[in-house]
Amino acid sequence: MAGGVTAFSSGDSTSASLHALMGLVQDVGRASCGGFKGPFKKDCSDLARRIALLSHLLEEVRDFKGDLRVLDEFSVNSSSCSCLVDLKVVVQASKGLLVAADSFDAKISQEGAAKKIAFQFQCLTWKLERALKNFPYDQLDISEEVQEQVDLVRGQLRRATEKYGGSLTPSRLSRALSQPLDKEIDPLQSRNRIIGSLHVESTGSIDHEVTEKVEVSPRTNSSKGYGSDQMIHRLERRGSSSASSEICLLDNADADDGENSSPKNSEENRKPSSPVIPDDFLCPISLEVMRDPVIVATGQTYERSYIQRWIDCGNTNCPKTQQKLQHLTLTPNYVLRNLITQWCVTHNVEQPTALTSGKVKRSDGTFRDVSGEIAAIESLVRKLSSRSIEERRAAVREIRSLSKRSTDNRILIGEAGAIPILVSLLTSDDGITQDNSITSILNLSIYEHNKGLIMLAGAIPSIVQVLRAGSMETKENAAATLFSLSLADENKIIIGASGAIPALVELLHNGSSRGKKDAATALFNLCIYQGNKGRAVRAGIITALLKMLTDTSSCMIDEALTILSVLVSHQEAKAAIIKASTIPALIDLLRTGLPRNKENAAAILLSLCKRDTENLASLSRLGAVIPLTELAKSGTERAKRKATSLLGHLRKSKQL
């Protein structure tokens, strides 16, 4: 087997598929080390890099001590026997596509060939993300670190899919894939390249297997009015609007048949929907225009937030070159940032900021001159770095006041560069300065763009330190800040890995009433991400939640039930909930709780007890049948459904 993977002792088909898949991933990784060429160089490099990153996932699957047949229960396609097979099909097709795209020559290729290859990149990118989405990570005990890495890859794939033209619905696939391939082949000069088999999900249970051949001939695309390179750029850079996608992906498929296209259509297709963004302006990880480009040790440039996230996940190699990073210093690329700004102004492209030439954009699209306010705020920001404690105190107090008043102020303070200085003041020995700094950051985080600036400033470790050792008021505001920042999905991963969850659980145990509510809100949001659920359980969250359920004076039963409803889907959390004797407390709520509490308690009990004879027996023993019967008759609609389902499971368990 290619790739030299150690053979499995088991001869079953699942192990064989895993063995083959690991070999394919290694093959793709080796191919990427040699680099790619031609018009599809960037597409090949991106796809190969993302596939190579899956090696860690597959190694953990290989080392799994349980039954690998669990993989047979999860599949994207109803006609496929295993999610592992789904993934293998995509990687196999990708390997073939990389070979074809790397050797593609626009000068001798048949018309339409470039478009077919670009469409294959779109299909495989979309399909790979879907395959990873359906992988049974929890059942295979995949580590949180590897899950975070896979989440990063999935995020890249989703953004790449949008760049190619968006998700592939069955109707779009049907139209695009039903176009006939060219049949006129020059027997002396043309040759066939198999791009590879691609399974595409359709409506119903049919799984279409498409094998596309690219016939390469010396004909040119002059009759079409545009060359292959132009088509590639248009496919890579077109806007996200559905109209633009239809022109590039579907309508041009009809034009590829030759006489069906008209000069008028060619002219329309040639018109760009938006200016072509130079590749150097795009972050290799996010594929988006960079706002804060930084240079890593290998000389490559990335958007700061994305490369910082890459490093925070434990990676020490350059994502683009795969070379070892000799150091982790990120150096601002001011020259490139200025070039991007100039390009945006020249092409009338909105820059990633709400402040332009001393004016703030209003909600109605007009602009308000704020040059006077900018000068005053910039003066305040300078005072934040003053050697005088009193001057620093006064400045940060005024920043706190301004940031509370309006969105415009939050924009101006963020753009004036206050956030990195405020983050540095979080470690101040002066309690007043520390308190005003964390509250200012909380206020600033309300504006969405400032969330990114706060993360870029590396604020999380300092916020966690405040959460651990600050005054009760600063702890409350630190917890509220973590909640605000965690509203962005990618931040949930970073915050969870920072050590914030144990500090939040401690505040949930021993904080003030407001502190407990702030901690509960932040923990609920962080635990939406699967990788953080285990962290919360290991930090002792179940004990705190049980105390909240049984202490009627705490007024936090709603919060406790809401967090439990999120955690109960996680196997480690489920075991901890049962071990903590939470079931009796939930049954009590079925009897005495408010309608909303009864509903949530029934939902949690259903998750804990269905298909678990021991827990179902506990329910009967503890007298849950009577309150469940009453709830099935008179509860909310959701409560009725949950109670009825749970009663059904109880009846079945007694018949066994």
C-alpha positions in Angstrom: 0.0 0.0 0.0 1.2 3.4 -0.9 2.4 5.5 2.0 4.0 2.7 4.0 1.4 2.5 6.7 1.8 -0.4 9.1 -0.7 -3.1 8.3 -3.6 -3.8 10.7 -4.0 -7.1 12.3 -7.7 -7.0 11.7 -8.7 -7.9 8.1 -12.2 -6.3 8.2 -13.2 -3.9 5.5 -13.3 -0.9 7.8 -9.7 -1.3 8.8 -8.7 -1.9 5.2 -10.5 1.3 4.2 -8.7 3.2 6.9 -5.4 1.7 5.8 -6.0 2.8 2.3 -7.2 6.3 3.3 -4.0 6.9 5.4 -1.9 5.9 2.4 -3.8 8.3 0.1 -3.4 11.2 2.6 0.4 10.5 2.8 0.6 10.5 -1.0 -1.1 13.9 -1.2 1.2 15.2 1.5 4.3 14.0 -0.4 2.9 15.6 -3.6 2.5 18.9 -2.0 6.1 19.0 -0.7 7.3 19.2 -4.3 5.1 22.2 -5.0 2.6 22.8 -7.8 2.7 24.8 -11.0 0.4 26.3 -13.6 -2.8 28.3 -13.4 -4.3 26.0 -10.7 -1.2 26.3 -8.4 -3.0 28.0 -5.5 -6.0 25.6 -5.7 -3.8 22.6 -5.7 -1.7 23.9 -2.8 -4.7 24.8 -0.7 -6.5 21.4 -1.2 -3.4 19.4 -0.7 -2.5 21.2 2.5 -6.0 20.7 4.0 -6.0 17.0 3.2 -2.5 16.5 4.6 -3.7 18.0 8.0 -6.1 15.0 8.3 -3.2 12.6 9.1 -3.5 13.4 12.8 -7.2 12.5 12.8 -6.6 9.2 11.0 -3.8 8.3 13.3 -6.1 8.6 16.3 -8.7 6.5 14.5 -6.1 3.9 13.9 -5.1 3.8 17.6 -8.7 3.6 18.8 -9.1 0.6 21.1 -12.8 0.1 20.5 -14.8 -1.3 17.5 -14.1 0.6 14.3 -17.4 -0.6 13.0 -18.9 2.5 14.6 -17.8 4.2 11.4 -20.3 2.2 9.5 -23.2 4.0 11.3 -22.3 7.4 10.0 -22.4 8.4 6.3 -23.1 11.5 4.2 -24.7 9.4 1.5 -27.5 6.9 2.3 -26.1 4.5 -0.3 -22.6 4.6 1.2 -21.7 2.0 3.9 -19.4 4.1 5.9 -18.3 7.7 6.5 -14.8 6.4 6.1 -15.6 5.3 2.6 -17.1 8.8 1.9 -13.9 10.4 3.0 -11.8 7.9 1.1 -13.7 8.6 -2.1 -13.1 12.4 -1.8 -9.4 12.0 -1.1 -9.0 9.6 -3.9 -10.7 12.0 -6.3 -8.7 14.9 -4.9 -5.4 13.0 -5.6 -6.5 12.5 -9.2 -7.6 16.1 -9.6 -4.3 17.4 -8.2 -2.4 15.4 -10.9 -4.6 16.7 -13.7 -4.7 20.3 -12.5 -0.9 20.4 -11.9 -0.2 19.3 -15.5 -2.9 21.5 -17.0 -1.7 23.7 -19.9 -4.1 26.4 -21.1 -2.4 26.7 -24.4 -3.1 23.2 -25.6 -6.2 22.4 -23.6 -9.6 21.9 -25.1 -12.1 24.8 -24.5 -14.0 24.4 -21.3 -11.4 22.2 -19.7 -10.4 24.9 -17.2 -13.9 25.4 -16.1 -14.4 21.6 -15.6 -11.3 21.5 -13.4 -12.4 24.6 -11.4 -15.8 23.0 -10.9 -14.2 19.8 -9.7 -12.3 21.9 -7.1 -15.6 23.3 -6.0 -17.3 19.9 -5.7 -14.4 18.3 -3.8 -14.0 21.2 -1.4 -17.7 21.1 -0.6 -17.8 17.3 -0.4 -14.7 17.1 1.9 -16.3 19.6 4.4 -19.5 17.5 4.4 -17.5 14.3 5.0 -15.6 15.8 7.9 -18.9 17.2 9.4 -20.4 13.7 9.6 -17.4 12.0 11.2 -18.2 10.4 14.6 -15.5 12.2 16.7 -17.0 11.5 20.1 -17.6 7.8 19.5 -13.9 7.4 18.4 -12.5 9.3 21.4 -10.8 11.8 19.2 -8.8 14.3 21.3 -9.9 17.9 21.7 -6.7 19.1 20.1 -7.3 17.1 16.9 -11.0 18.1 16.8 -9.9 21.7 17.0 -7.5 21.2 14.1 -10.3 19.5 12.1 -12.6 22.4 12.9 -10.0 24.8 11.5 -9.8 22.7 8.3 -13.6 22.7 8.0 -13.7 26.4 8.4 -11.2 26.8 5.6 -13.2 24.5 3.4 -16.4 26.4 4.0 -14.8 29.7 3.1 -13.1 28.1 0.0 -16.5 26.7 -1.1 -18.0 30.3 -0.9 -15.1 31.6 -2.9 -15.7 29.0 -5.6 -19.4 29.9 -5.7 -21.2 28.6 -2.6 -22.8 25.3 -1.5 -23.9 22.8 -4.1 -27.6 22.1 -4.1 -29.0 19.1 -5.9 -30.5 21.3 -8.7 -27.2 23.1 -9.3 -25.3 19.8 -9.4 -27.8 18.3 -11.7 -27.6 21.1 -14.2 -23.9 21.5 -14.0 -23.1 17.7 -14.2 -25.6 17.0 -17.0 -23.7 19.1 -19.6 -22.4 16.7 -22.3 -18.6 16.4 -22.5 -17.0 17.3 -25.8 -16.6 14.3 -28.1 -14.5 15.6 -31.0 -10.9 14.5 -30.2 -7.9 15.0 -32.4 -6.5 11.4 -32.5 -2.9 12.6 -33.0 -2.5 15.4 -30.5 -5.1 14.9 -27.8 -4.9 12.8 -24.7 -7.3 12.0 -21.8 -6.7 12.8 -18.2 -8.9 11.1 -15.7 -9.7 13.7 -13.0 -11.3 11.0 -10.8 -14.5 9.7 -9.5 -16.7 12.0 -7.5 -19.7 11.0 -5.5 -22.2 13.8 -5.4 -25.2 13.8 -3.0 -28.5 14.0 -4.7 -32.1 14.1 -3.6 -33.4 10.8 -2.4 -30.9 7.9 -2.0 -29.3 8.0 -5.4 -25.5 8.5 -5.3 -24.3 9.8 -8.7 -20.8 8.7 -9.6 -19.3 11.1 -12.1 -16.1 10.4 -13.9 -15.0 13.4 -15.9 -12.4 13.3 -18.6 -10.6 16.4 -19.8 -9.7 16.1 -23.4 -6.5 18.2 -24.1 -6.1 19.4 -27.7 -4.2 22.3 -29.3 -7.4 24.3 -29.9 -7.7 27.7 -28.3 -10.6 29.5 -26.7 -10.4 32.5 -29.0 -13.9 31.9 -30.3 -15.3 32.2 -26.8 -13.9 35.6 -26.2 -11.9 34.7 -23.1 -9.0 32.4 -22.3 -8.7 29.7 -19.7 -6.7 31.9 -17.3 -9.5 34.5 -17.3 -12.0 31.8 -16.6 -10.0 30.5 -13.7 -9.6 33.9 -12.2 -13.4 34.6 -12.6 -14.2 31.3 -10.9 -11.8 32.1 -8.0 -12.7 35.7 -7.5 -16.4 36.0 -8.4 -18.7 37.5 -5.8 -21.0 35.5 -3.6 -24.2 36.7 -5.2 -26.4 33.9 -6.6 -26.7 35.8 -9.9 -23.0 35.9 -10.4 -22.7 32.3 -9.5 -25.3 31.3 -12.0 -23.5 33.1 -14.8 -20.1 31.6 -14.0 -21.1 28.1 -13.0 -24.2 27.2 -14.9 -24.9 29.4 -17.8 -21.4 29.1 -19.2 -21.8 25.3 -19.2 -24.3 25.8 -22.0 -21.9 28.1 -23.8 -19.2 25.4 -23.7 -21.1 23.3 -26.3 -19.9 25.6 -29.1 -22.5 26.9 -31.4 -25.0 27.5 -28.6 -23.0 30.5 -27.4 -23.4 33.9 -29.0 -21.1 37.0 -29.1 -23.6 38.7 -26.8 -23.2 36.0 -24.2 -19.5 36.1 -24.5 -19.4 39.8 -23.9 -21.7 39.4 -20.8 -19.6 36.6 -19.4 -16.4 38.7 -19.9 -17.7 41.5 -17.7 -16.3 41.0 -14.2 -18.8 41.3 -11.3 -16.1 42.7 -9.1 -12.4 43.6 -9.4 -10.0 40.7 -9.3 -8.3 40.8 -5.9 -4.5 40.2 -6.1 -3.5 36.9 -4.6 -0.9 38.6 -2.4 -3.7 40.5 -0.6 -5.5 37.2 0.5 -4.6 35.3 3.7 -3.6 31.8 2.6 -5.6 30.4 5.5 -8.9 32.3 5.3 -8.8 33.2 1.6 -10.0 36.7 2.7 -8.5 40.1 2.2 -6.0 40.7 5.1 -6.6 43.6 7.5 -3.6 43.0 9.7 -1.0 41.1 7.7 1.9 39.6 9.6 5.1 37.8 8.5 6.1 34.5 10.1 9.6 33.0 10.4 9.4 31.4 6.9 8.7 34.8 5.3 5.1 34.0 4.4 2.4 36.5 5.3 -0.9 35.7 7.0 -3.8 37.5 8.6 -2.8 37.9 12.3 -5.9 36.3 13.8 -5.8 33.2 11.6 -2.1 32.4 12.0 -2.3 33.1 15.7 -5.1 30.6 16.0 -3.0 28.1 14.0 -0.2 28.5 16.4 -2.5 28.4 19.4 -3.7 25.0 18.2 -0.2 23.6 18.8 1.1 23.9 15.2 4.7 24.8 14.8 5.0 24.6 11.0 4.2 27.1 8.3 0.7 26.3 6.9 1.7 27.2 3.3 5.3 25.8 3.1 5.0 23.1 5.8 8.5 24.3 7.0 9.3 24.3 10.7 8.9 27.8 12.2 12.2 28.7 13.9 10.4 31.2 16.1 6.7 32.2 16.7 7.2 36.0 16.4 4.6 37.7 14.2 6.0 40.8 12.4 3.5 43.3 11.1 3.7 43.7 7.3 3.1 47.5 7.1 4.0 47.7 3.4 1.4 45.2 2.4 -1.2 46.7 4.7 -0.7 50.1 3.0 -0.9 48.5 -0.5 -4.2 46.8 0.4 -5.6 50.1 1.7 -4.6 51.9 -1.5 -6.0 49.1 -3.7 -9.4 49.2 -1.8 -9.6 53.0 -2.3 -8.6 52.8 -6.0 -11.2 50.1 -6.8 -13.9 51.6 -4.5 -13.9 48.4 -2.4 -15.1 48.8 1.1 -12.2 48.4 3.6 -12.7 46.2 6.6 -13.4 49.2 8.9 -16.3 51.5 9.6 -14.1 54.5 9.7 -13.0 56.1 6.4 -11.2 59.4 6.0 -12.3 60.8 9.3 -16.0 59.8 8.7 -18.2 57.1 10.3 -20.8 55.4 8.2 -24.3 55.7 9.5 -26.9 53.0 9.3 -28.6 54.8 6.4 -25.4 54.7 4.3 -24.5 58.4 4.8 -21.3 59.5 6.6 -20.8 61.7 9.7 -17.6 63.7 10.1 -15.9 62.7 13.4 -12.5 64.3 12.8 -12.8 66.4 16.0 -13.8 63.4 18.1 -10.9 61.4 16.6 -8.4 64.0 17.8 -9.8 63.9 21.3 -9.9 60.1 21.5 -6.4 59.8 20.2 -5.2 62.2 22.9 -6.9 60.0 25.5 -5.3 56.9 24.0 -1.8 58.5 24.3 -2.5 59.2 28.0 -3.2 55.5 28.6 0.6 55.1 28.3 1.4 57.9 30.6 4.0 57.4 33.4 1.6 59.1 35.8 -0.7 56.7 37.6 -3.3 59.4 38.0 -3.3 60.4 34.3 -3.6 56.7 33.3 -6.5 56.3 35.7 -8.3 59.4 34.4 -7.8 58.3 30.8 -9.0 54.8 31.2 -12.0 56.0 33.2 -12.9 58.4 30.4 -12.4 55.6 27.8 -14.8 53.4 29.9 -17.4 56.2 30.0 -17.1 56.9 26.2 -17.3 53.2 25.2 -20.5 52.8 27.1 -22.3 55.7 25.3 -22.5 54.8 21.6 -21.4 52.5 18.8 -19.6 55.4 17.1 -17.4 55.8 20.2 -16.6 52.1 20.2 -15.6 52.3 16.6 -13.3 55.4 17.1 -11.7 54.0 20.2 -10.9 50.7 18.5 -9.5 52.4 15.4 -7.4 54.8 17.6 -5.4 51.8 18.8 -6.7 51.8 22.4 -7.4 48.0 22.6 -3.8 46.7 22.8 -3.0 49.3 25.5 -6.1 48.4 27.5 -5.1 44.8 27.3 -1.7 45.6 28.7 -3.4 47.5 31.6 -5.3 44.3 32.6 -2.1 43.2 34.4 -1.7 46.5 36.2 -1.0 46.5 39.9 -3.5 49.3 40.3 -6.9 47.8 41.0 -8.9 50.8 39.8 -7.0 50.8 36.4 -7.5 47.1 36.0 -11.3 47.3 36.7 -11.8 50.2 34.3 -9.7 48.4 31.6 -11.7 45.2 31.7 -15.0 47.1 31.7 -13.8 49.2 28.7 -12.9 46.0 26.8 -16.3 44.6 27.6 -18.0 47.7 26.3 -15.8 47.8 23.2 -16.5 44.1 22.4 -20.2 44.9 21.8 -19.1 46.3 18.4 -18.5 43.2 16.2 -15.3 44.4 14.5 -13.7 45.2 17.9 -14.1 41.5 18.9 -11.4 40.7 16.2 -9.2 43.5 17.5 -9.4 42.2 21.0 -8.5 38.7 19.9 -5.7 40.1 17.8 -4.3 41.9 20.8 -3.9 38.5 22.6 -6.4 39.6 25.3 -7.6 36.1 26.4 -4.7 35.1 28.8 -4.9 38.5 30.6 -8.7 38.3 30.8 -8.4 34.8 32.3 -5.8 36.1 34.8 -8.3 38.8 35.9 -11.0 36.2 36.2 -8.8 34.2 38.5 -7.2 36.9 40.7 -9.1 40.1 40.3 -11.7 41.7 42.6 -15.2 40.3 42.4 -16.4 43.2 40.1 -13.5 42.6 37.7 -14.2 38.9 37.7 -17.8 39.6 36.8 -16.8 41.9 33.9 -14.1 39.4 32.8 -16.7 36.6 32.6 -19.1 38.9 30.7 -16.3 39.8 28.3 -15.6 36.1 27.6 -19.2 35.6 26.8 -19.3 38.5 24.4 -16.1 37.3 22.6 -17.4 33.7 22.5 -20.3 34.7 20.3 -17.9 34.3 17.4 -17.6 30.5 16.8 -13.9 30.5 16.1 -13.3 32.3 19.5 -15.0 29.4 21.4 -12.1 27.2 20.5 -9.4 29.7 21.6 -11.1 30.7 24.8 -11.7 27.0 25.7 -8.1 26.2 25.2 -6.9 29.1 27.3 -7.8 27.8 30.7 -10.8 30.1 31.0 -13.3 27.3 31.7 -11.9 26.2 35.1 -11.9 29.9 36.2 -15.5 30.3 35.0 -16.5 27.2 36.9 -14.8 28.5 40.0 -16.8 31.7 39.7 -20.0 29.6 39.2 -19.2 27.9 42.5 -18.1 30.9 44.6 -19.0 34.1 42.9 -21.5 36.8 43.7 -25.1 36.4 42.3 -24.2 38.6 39.3 -20.8 36.8 38.9 -22.5 33.4 38.9 -25.0 34.5 36.2 -22.1 36.0 34.1 -20.1 32.7 34.5 -23.2 30.6 33.6 -23.9 32.6 30.5 -20.3 32.3 29.3 -20.1 28.6 30.0 -23.3 27.9 28.2 -22.0 29.6 25.1 -18.5 28.0 25.3 -20.1 24.5 25.7 -21.9 24.8 22.5 -18.5 23.8 21.0 -18.2 20.0 21.5 -14.5 20.2 22.5 -15.3 22.5 25.5 -17.8 20.1 27.1 -15.2 17.7 28.4 -13.2 20.6 29.8 -16.2 21.9 31.7 -16.9 18.5 33.1 -13.3 18.0 34.2 -13.4 21.4 35.9 -16.3 20.3 38.1 -19.2 22.1 36.5 -21.7 19.2 37.2 -21.3 19.7 41.0 -22.0 23.4 40.6 -25.0 22.9 38.4 -26.5 20.3 40.8 -26.1 22.8 43.7 -27.9 25.4 41.6 -30.8 22.9 40.9 -31.3 22.1 44.5 -30.8 25.6 46.0 -34.1 27.4 45.3 -32.8 30.6 46.8 -30.2 30.9 44.0 -32.7 31.8 41.4 -30.5 30.0 38.8 -32.5 26.9 38.0 -33.1 28.1 34.5 -29.4 28.6 33.9 -28.4 25.2 35.3 -31.0 23.3 33.2 -30.0 25.2 30.1 -26.3 24.2 30.5 -27.2 20.6 31.4 -29.3 20.4 28.2 -26.2 21.3 26.2 -23.8 19.0 28.1 -26.0 15.9 28.1 -25.1 15.1 24.5 -21.5 14.5 25.5 -20.7 11.0 26.7 -18.3 12.1 29.5 -20.7 14.7 30.7 -23.6 12.3 30.6 -21.7 9.8 32.8 -20.8 12.6 35.3 -24.4 13.9 35.4 -25.6 10.4 36.3 -22.8 9.8 38.8 -23.6 13.1 40.6 -27.2 11.8 41.4 -28.7 14.5 39.3 -31.8 12.3 38.3 -33.6 12.8 41.7 -33.2 16.6 41.4 -34.6 16.5 37.9 -37.6 14.4 39.0 -38.3 16.9 41.8 -38.4 19.7 39.2 -41.0 17.6 37.2 -43.2 17.9 40.3 -42.6 21.4 41.5 -40.8 23.4 38.8 -42.2 26.2 36.6 -43.5 25.0 33.2 -40.3 25.9 31.5 -38.2 24.1 34.1 -40.4 21.0 33.8 -39.9 21.0 30.0 -36.1 21.2 30.3 -36.0 18.6 33.0 -38.0 16.2 30.9 -35.8 16.7 27.9 -32.6 16.1 30.0 -34.1 13.0 31.6 -35.0 11.6 28.1 -31.4 12.1 26.9 -30.0 10.4 30.0 -32.4 7.5 30.2 -33.5 6.4 26.7 -32.1 3.0 25.8 -30.5 2.8 29.3 -32.3 0.1 31.3 -30.6 1.0 34.5 -31.5 4.7 34.4 -35.0 3.8 33.3 -35.3 1.6 36.4 -34.1 4.4 38.6 -36.9 6.7 37.1 -39.6 4.1 38.0 -38.1 3.5 41.5 -38.0 7.3 42.2 -41.6 7.8 41.2 -41.2 9.7 38.0 -44.1 8.0 36.2 -46.8 10.1 37.9 -45.3 13.6 37.2 -44.4 12.5 33.7 -48.0 11.4 33.0 -49.3 14.7 34.3 -46.7 16.5 32.1 -47.7 14.5 29.0 -51.3 15.8 29.5 -50.9 19.4 30.6 -47.3 20.5 29.9 -46.0 22.8 27.1 -46.0 21.2 23.6 -42.4 20.3 23.9 -42.8 19.0 27.4 -45.7 16.8 26.2 -43.5 15.3 23.5 -40.6 14.6 25.8 -42.7 13.2 28.6 -44.7 10.9 26.2 -41.4 9.6 24.7 -39.9 8.9 28.1 -43.1 7.1 29.2 -42.8 5.0 26.1 -39.3 4.0 26.9 -40.3 3.1 30.5 -43.1 0.8 29.2 -40.7 -0.9 26.8 -38.1 -1.5 29.5 -40.7 -3.2 31.7 -41.6 -5.6 28.9 -38.0 -6.8 28.6 
